[in-house]
Structure formats: C-alpha cells, structure tokens
Amino acid sequence: MARPDKRALTYAAAQTARVAFYGAHYLAARVLARDNFSQIDKPQHKLPSLGATARAMRALFAKDWANVEAGLYKMPVNVGREMRRALMSVKYFTDIPKVVERQARRGHSEVSGEEASDLPHYYKQNFHFQTDGYLSEDSAKLYEFQVEALFAGTADAMRRQAYVPLAKFLTGRDPAKTKLLDVGAGTGTFLSFVKSEQPDLHVTALDLSQPYLDRAARHLRKYTNVEFVAAPGEAMPLGDDSVDAAVSIYLFHELPPKVRVVVAKEIARVLKPGGMFVLADSIQYGNAPEFDGLLDVFPGLMHEPYYASYAKTDLKRIFADAGLMPAAIEIAYLTKVMVFEKVK
C-alpha cells in the first residue's frame, strides 16, 4: 500500500484550514448584512449550490497542487505569513458594521479630500463599500484579509494561476535582464509571490493608490530590482516597448468600459514585441454557467459599478484591437486567466 505523500497532506491541511478560517469570516459578514440582501435585485440566473461551489474549490486546489508537483512554484504554505494576516481578524470584524451600514444606505461616494483631488473620477468611490475606498493606510492593511474572506480562503490560490504562464514565459530567460509590470498592483500580494520564485526578476508595481503602494513596498522590502509607480493604467509613465511581460489582476472589472480600452492599448504600448500579457480577473457569463447567478448579484451587493458591463465584455476583441493576440484561457474557480502575446 502506497504511503501518503506528506507534502500533499500538508498542502491539503493548510488549504482546508484557510477555507474554514476565512469562510467563517465570510459567513459572519453575511449574517450581519442579511437585511441588506432583500434590497438586491433577484438574479436572472440560478445561484450556485453548495455542492457546485465545493467541487469548484476542490478543482482549484487540485490545479494548484498539480502546479507545485510540476515544479512551477514552491508549496504555498507559509505559517508565519498566515498568522500575521490572521491578526487582522479583529480589525475585520470591527469594520464590518461600517461596511454594512454603508451598504444599507448605498454610501459609495465618500472618498474625498486632498489625497483624492488628482485622481480619476471613477476611482473616487468606495468599491466593495469598503471604508476609505483605496485611499488610506487602514484600507491597505485590511484589504488582503477582506479579499480572502470574500472568497472563503481561495483568493491566493486563484492569483497563483496567473503565475503559471509567466513561469513558462520566463523559462530560459535571464531574470536579471527581464522586466515584469503589474498594472494595478495594489498591496503587492502577487508580486511578493513572484519575487519569492524569481528574486532577480525586475518588477514594477503600478497603482493609483499611494497607501496601497506603500503597503506593497513593505511586502517587497527584502527584494531588489523593484520599482513603484503611482499612476493610472490609462496613462502609464513608461516607455514604448519597455517591459518583457505584464500582468493585471482583478483590475479590469473595476474600470469603466471606455477606460478598459485605453488601458489595453497602454499595456500593448509598453510591452515589447513578442512579450506576454496575463489578465487574471473575474469569470464572465458562460465561463462557468453554474456561477452566472453570482455575476448577477455581485455588482449591487458589493458596489461594483462597472462589473455588469465587464461580465459581458468581449475581452479578446479589446486586446486584439490593441495588438495583443489571445494565446490561452484558463478557468480557476471564480477567476479567468487569459494570456495574450504582442505580435512582433
């Protein structure tokens, strides 16, 4: 009888613990916000069953573990980091009543002040009804925990799938001579993972929020070859053909339709011919039909003003018009990973 793989058991135990921990926080938030659900329009599609959700989660973790076994990245078990992140639990619960109250009165335009004066109009709002929008140190500290709670402990595993095509792209290349751009880098969670795998790689974190970039700098402080740029994706202060690869994670669904088109063109502009762009964002209608009901309710429930249009947008056409040709598509639970190549 074959002995169980200890590494596989460790991985399974870690992911089970994460789902239980963050899932409990998600359920607690749902209970506290239960009165607000009556205000949400009835979904046009059926909401997913618990069984369908569990099967999709298991498929995600199976994919994640297969990547580890294939040597694409190290086993993602970091007890110290998980414990540090778990310390935000109290702050998360303290903030929930504020979010629920804001959700009840549809308060999503509270971002103001000098720090917001030069920002695009679409950015001056409380996405997800979160306190301070994206424009405070407190918001930056809490954001990672909020995302993991929203996705019941699966967010990191979904993000890692964006690294798979990058890992293959980087094979045979000198990382010290290769540049990666993260458009909408936020608190640097993804780039921290990338640098743990490719410490010599040149990376640029671009984001509109200075507090979030400051948080990213903390996450990336032990690494060299890291640059931080506070700028919008639609007007990147980078040269033409200046980066080898680019990635954008969970940004495009928060952009107005016209801005999405401009950002796609900017990504194509800064990418070198033959370069790769990886888009990791929400699934769209039809990608995983059992979850179409979630796409119906998500915009109103979480204040995602541009999500409804995103869910129906022809992303292939937008990027093809910008000069980026689709090369691959992968569905990872609630995330779609799309790979594009810039024509030479």
N, C-alpha and C positions, 0 to 999 in steps of 0.2 A: 504493500500500500504506500503510495507516494506521500511524503511528508509535506505538510502545508508550507507554502512559501512565507517565511516570516516577514519579508518586506511587503508582500501583498496583504498580509494580515494587519501589519502596522498601518498601511495606507487606508485599508477599509475601516479600521477602528478610528483613525483620525477623521476621515470624512463623515462617518456616522456621528461622531461626537460634534462635529461642526454643524451638521444638519439639525441635530437635536437642540444644540445651544441657540443657534440663530433662528431656527424655526420656532422655538418657544418665544423669542422676542417678536417675531413677526405675528404670531397668534395673539400675543398680548396687545400689540398695537391694533390689530383688527378688532379685538374686543372693545378697546377703548374708543374706537372710531365707528362702532357698529351703527350708531344713529345716523351717521353721515352716508351710509350705503344706500339708504332709502332715497337720497337725492340724485343718485346716479341713474342715468337712462338705462332702460332694460337692454341688455346686449342683443344684437341681431343673431349672434351665433351662440351655440350651447357652450357653457363654461366647462372646463376640463374636469374630469372625475379625479378623485384622489388616486385611483389606480393608474390612470394615464400619466398623472404627474410623477408618481413614484417610478414608473417604468422609464420615463424620460430622464429622470435624475440618475437612475442606475446606468442608463446608456451613456450619459455624460461621464460618469465616473469610470466606466469601463474604457471609454475612449481616452480619458486622462491617464489611466494606469497603463494602457497599451503604449502610449507615448513614452512613459517612463521606461517600460521594458524595452522599447525600441532605441533607447538612449538619446531621445530628442531633448530631454531635460531631466534633471535630478528629481528624486522623490520629493514632492512638495509638502514635507512635514517639518515645520519649524515651531517647536513648542514655545520657545521664548517669545517669538513674534505673536503667536496666538494668545498667549497670556497677556501680553501688553495691550493687544487690541481688545481683549475681553474686559479690560479695566474700564472701557468706555461704556459698559453696560448701564451703570448708574446715571451717567450723563444722558444716555439714550432714553431711559425711562423718564428722566426729568424733563426732557424736551418734548416727549410725545404729547402731553396736554396742549402745548403751544401749537403743535402741528395740527392736532385735531380741531382746536378752536379756529385756527386759520382756515382749515378745510371746510368747516361748517359755514363760515361766512364768505367763502371763496376769496379769501385775502391773499392775493398773489402778486400784488404790486407795491410791496413795502420796501424795496431796495432803493435807497436814495442816499444823498449826501455827497461829499466831495469825492469819495472813492469811486462813485458810480458816474460822475459827471462826464467823463470822456468815453464811456462805454457805449456800444450799440444799444439801441432801444430794446431789442428783443432780449438782451441779456439782463435788463434791469427788472427782474421779477423773481419770485420765489418758486423756482422749479421744485416740484415734489412738495410744495407748500413748506419747504424747509426754512428754518429760521435763518435770516440774513442772506438768503439766496446762496450765491457762491462767493460772497464778498466779506467774509470775516474769518478770523483765526479760529473761532469756535466752530464755525461751519466746516472748515477744513479738517479740524481734529475729529469731528463726528462723522464725516461723510463716509469713510470706508466701512464703519460699523453699520451705518444706515443701509448701505447698498447690500452688504452681506445679509442683513436681517430681511430686507425686501425680497431677496432671492433665496432665503432659507439656507444660507451657507454654501451656495453653489457659484457665487459670483467669481471667485478666484479661479475655479476650475474652468468656467466659461472663458475668462480672459486668457488663460493659458493656451487655449486653442488658437489664438491669434499668433502665438509664437511659433507654432508648428511650421507654417510656410516660410517664416523668417529664418528658422533654423536651417531649413533646406537651402534657402537662398544664400545663407552665409557659409555653407559648406565649401571649402576650398578657397575662400576669400581670406585676406589678411584683415582681421577685425580692427587693427590699429589704423588701417587705411580705408575703413568703411564707415559711412555716416548713416545713422538712422534718425528719422524725425518722427516724433509723436505729436500729432495735431490734436489738441485738446487733452493734454497730458494729465490734467487735474492734479491730484496729490502724488503722482509718480508711482502708483502701485505697479503698473505694468512695466515701466522702465526699471524699477527696482528688481523685478523678476528677470528681465532681460539681462541686466548687468550682473546678476548673480550667475548667469550662464555664460555671458560674454563680457567679462570685466574690462577688456581692452577696447571694446567697441565704442566709437564716438556716437554719443546720443544727444539729441536736442529735445528738450521738453518745452513745447509751445502751448500757452494757455492765456486766456483773458484775465484770469483771477490771480492777482499777486499773492493773496493769502494762500491759495492752493499751490502756487509755485514755491512759496516759502516752505510749505509742508513737504513738497516734493524734494526740495533741497535737503531737508532733514533725512528723508528716506535714502537719498543718494549720496550722503555726505562722505561715505568711506570710499567712493569711487572717483577715478579721474576721468578725463575726457567727457565731461558732462557740461552742457550749456543750457541756460534757462532763458526763454524769450517770452516776455509779456506782450502778446499781440493777438489780434483776431486771425482766424484761419482764412478769412477772405482778403487779408492784406498782410501776408507774411513778409517780414523784412529779411528775406533770404534771397540769394542769387539764383538766377536761372540754372538748371542742371547742377544743383549744388549738393544734393543728397542721393545716396545709393538706394535707400529704401525708406518708406514712410508707413506709418500706421495711424489709425484713428479708431478709438474705442468708445462706444456709447456717446458719440458727439452728434452724429448726423440727425438723429431723431429729435434733437433739441434745436435744430436750425430751421429758420423759415425756408420755404421752398426755393425762393429766389437766391437766398444766401447759400443753400446747398450747392447750387450750380456754380457759383463763384468759387466756393471753397474747393470743389472738384477741379476746377481749372487752375487754381493756385497750386494744388498738390501736383498736378501734371507739370506745371511750370518749373517747380523747384526740383522735380525728380529727374535724374539722369536718364538718357535713353537706355532702354534695357532694364531700368530699375523696376522695383516691385512696390506696390501699394497694397496694404492689407486693411480692409474695413471690417471691424467687428462691431456689430450693433444688433438691435432687436430683430427678431424674426419679423417677417411681413405676412400679410394674408396669404394663405395657401402653402407656406413653407412647412408648417406643422399644423394641419387643419384642426386637430383636437384642442389647440390653444387659441383659435381665432376669437373665441369669446372673451379671452383676456385682452386681446388687442382692442376689442370694442369698449371695454370699461376702463382701461388704463389711462387714457387721456384725462377724463373727468375726475377719476379717483385720485390721481397723483399730480394734477395740474401739469400736463404735458401739452402745451398749446399747439405744437407743430407735429405731434405724434400721429394724429389721424391721417394727415397728408403723407407723412413718411411711410406709414404702413401700406400705402397704395402706390408709392413712387417707383418708377422704373429706374432702379439704380444703375443697371447695366447701360442704359441709354445715356444717363447723365455723365457717367465716366467715359463712355465711348466717345461722346461728343467732345470731351476734354482731351482725348488722345490716349486714354487708358483702356486697354483691351481686357475683358474678363478672362481669367485663366482657370479659376476653380471656385467652387462654392461648397461650404460645409455647414451643416446644421448641428449645433451643440446646445441641446435643451432649448432655452429661450433666446439664444444668440445665433446669429448668422454670420459666418466668416466668409468674406468674399476677397479673392485675390485678383489683382489687376497688374498688368505689365504695360510699361510705357514703350510704345513702338519705337524702334531705332531709326 
